[in-house]
């Protein structure tokens, strides 16, 4: 998953505003990755996550999407943070 995220980050020409607004950038990257994932990849990502009580009565598909996106946001944030820690400005 980290390699897919890195490829997406490196393939894009970033504006200063996109870099400055990391929350939105992370959300957009997570959504892009989510849309490209196969269903089995989504299930593999959240297979061992415990179900929250707040999900009782929710539609299964919505819960899966919310949980996958939460996991992806964390993974995207970690990957972007690591990449920025090693970045240089020319």
PyMOL commands that set and color helices and strands:
alter all, ss='L'
color gray80, all
select helices_A, chain A and resi 2-11+16-20+22-36+39-46+53-55+60-85
alter helices_A, ss='H'
color red, helices_A
deselect
rebuild
show_as cartoon
